[in-house]
Amino acid sequence: MGLARISIVAFVFVFFFACSSSKVHSGKGGEKIDEINFRVVSAEMVSWKGAIDGTTGDRLTIKLTGNKIKEVIPDSVWYDQYKGFRSSYTANGDTLILKGSYSASDKVKLVDLESGNKTDGSVKVKAPHEYQGEALVRFYLSGQPKFVVVEKFRKIKQ
């Protein structure tokens, strides 16, 4: 009975900490770029159609908890291989909520994530690092960029 209980506790401990942190790798060698101990509580994506004919896009909401939530400044989110946006955020206790929207419509103004310049229409944006998952989130901590990977979005129909 004691050995089974120890095995269960060890499994839960390893599973919890393996799921709590996200690693981002860059380059073909797969060297580690950074690790931050945030846990994605929820990640939702709503695809929308605008009132103007031909305007469509995605609205994303990502909720995170973890160490240093109150110390980071969220910046950008990249997803779907070529889409991205600067996120807005709110902190509620130990939970950080990121929100943002992307549109590939030529009738919508987009912001280039690196230069901050606004452009018309669809702009392909490239994440600063390769990642495994559905999205990459960049934060700044003490002026240094840190990254977290969102493994999967829950898709919601509007």
N, C-alpha and C positions, 0 to 999 in steps of 0.2 A: 504494500500500500504506500509506503513512504517513497519508494523509487518511482512509482507511477506519478505521484504528486510532484516530485522534483522534475521529472521529465516534462510534465504539463507546464509547470512554472517556467522552465528553461525555454520551451517552445514559444510561449506567450511573450516572454522577454525578447527573444530574438525576432519574432514576427513584428512586435510593436516597434522596436527600434529600426528594423529594416524598412518598415513602411513609413517611418516618421521623417526620414531625410531623403533628399533627392540629390543625385549626383549628375553633373553635367560634364560631358567629355568633349574635347575638341581635337581635331586633327585625326589622321589615320592611325596614329599610335594609341589613341584612346586615353591620353594622359588626363588626369583629373584637373578640372578648372577650379571648381569650388564646391563646397557643401555647406548648406545652411539647414538647421534643424527646424524646418517648418513642416506642418502636416496640412495637406489640402483637405479641408472639411467637406467642401462641396465645390463643384465646378459645373456651371450651367451655360448652355449656348442656346439662344433663341434666334432663329433665322426670321428676318422681317422683310416686308414689302412696304415701300413708302407710298405716300399719297400721290406723288408725281410718278407718272408712268415710267417704268424702267429702273426705278430706284429700289435696290435690295441691299441686304447686308446681314451682319451677325451682331448680336448684342451678347456680351459675355459677362458673367459674374463669377468671381472666384473668392471663396472664403478660406482663410488660412489661420492656423494657430501655431504657436511655437516660441522658442527662446528669442529674444530680441525683437519681438513684434513692435514694441514701442520705440525701438531705436532705428528702424529702417525707413527709408523713403522709397516707396514704390515708383517705378519709372515706366517701363514698357512691357508689352505682351506680344509675343509672336506665336502664330498658329497656322495650321493648314498649309505649311510649306512656304507660303509667300504673303501671308496677311499679317498685319500688326497694327497696334495703336498704342498711344500713351494712355495709361490708365488713370482714372480718378480713384480715390480711396477714402475710406473712413475706418477708424479704429473704434471698436466697441469692446472694452475690457481687454481680454487677451485674444480677441478675434480681429483680423484685418480683412476688410471687404474691398476687393478691387472690382471696378466696373469699367467697361469700355465698349465701343462699337466700331465696326469696320464696314465700309461699303465699297464695292467695286464699280459703282455707277459713275459714269462720266459727268453726271449732274451734281455730284457731291464733292465738296472740297475735302482733301485728305492732307494729313501732315506727315512729312518725311520724318521717320523716327530719329534719325541721326542729325539732320540739319535743322529740323524744326520748321522748315519752309512749307507753306501750303501749296498744293497743286490741284489741278482739276483731274478728276477721273481716277481710274484704277492705277495704282502704283504697286509694283511688286516690291516687297520688303524682305530682306534676308536677315535671319537671326544671326547674332554675332558668334554663335557656337552651334555645332551639331548637337542634337538632343534626341533622346528616345522618349516618346510620349506624344501627347496632342498639343502641348503648348510649352513655351518657355517664358518665364517671368523674370525681369531684371529689377533688382532693388539696389539702393546705395546704402552702405553702412560705413560710417566714418569716411565718406568720400570715395569708397572703393566699390566697384560693381560686384554684386553677388547674384546668383541665379538659382531658381527653383523650377523644376519640371512638373507640369500638370499631366498626370498619366492619362486621364480620360475625362471627357465632358459628357454630361447628361444633356441630350438634345431634347429641346422642348418645342413643340409646334405652336405657332402663334395663331 
